[in-house]
Amino acid sequence: MGAISYMEVIIWGTGSWLEPSEEGDYTVYVPALPGCISEGDTLEQALQNIREAIVLYLEPLQEPPVQEGQLVYEVAV
């Protein structure tokens, strides 16, 4: 690989770090989302995979329990 050791990629307003490996594949992680990491054999595949990882990371695992008398509002960001 050339002189590039890493590059920052902006995906959906989130800074993501892209690291090419000596084997030719890519690892991408999002420092703002701990544990959000992916990889791909090509740059395009790595970027698509991290987009999917970000979406899954930000999805709630389940609906929070609502107790009687509690008000719940959805806030989109």
FENHU-V694987 format. One record per helix or strand. SS is the DSSP state (H for helix, E for strand). FROM is the first residue (numbers start at 1). TO is the last residue. If there is no record, write none. Layout:
SS|FROM|TO / SS|FROM|TO
This chain:
E|7|11 / E|14|20 / E|26|29 / E|37|40 / H|43|58
